[in-house]
């Protein structure tokens, strides 16, 4: 699994597919893009869910890390 940071659609940063498998957040905005952090299986999953994604930076991770800045979303449920 990866944790990716990328530029997405300024007007609507949400994934074009729903439901999504992993959590994501909008972390801010530039003058032209929303900045999104998302967990995914791989870069191809990011590109399927955000076809407009630019400047994708990712790292391999073992699991999700939730925090005050990246809280567990109400729509997201971890399967036990």
Long-range contacts (C-beta under 8 A, 24 or more apart in sequence): 1-39, 1-40, 1-41, 1-60, 1-61, 1-62, 1-63, 2-39, 2-40, 2-41, 2-42, 2-43, 2-46, 2-58, 2-59, 2-60, 2-61, 3-37, 3-38, 3-39, 3-58, 3-59, 3-61, 4-37, 4-38, 4-39, 4-40, 4-43, 4-46, 4-56, 4-57, 4-58, 5-35, 5-36, 5-37, 5-56, 5-57, 5-58, 6-35, 6-36, 6-38, 6-46, 6-50, 6-53, 6-54, 6-55, 6-56, 6-57, 7-32, 7-33, 7-34, 7-35, 7-36, 7-53, 7-54, 7-55, 8-33, 8-34, 8-35, 8-36, 8-50, 8-52, 8-53, 8-54, 9-33, 9-34, 9-50, 9-52, 10-34, 13-50, 15-49, 15-50, 16-49, 16-50, 16-51, 17-48, 17-49, 19-75, 20-49, 21-45, 22-64, 23-64, 23-70, 23-72, 23-73, 23-76, 25-70, 25-73, 27-69, 37-70, 39-64
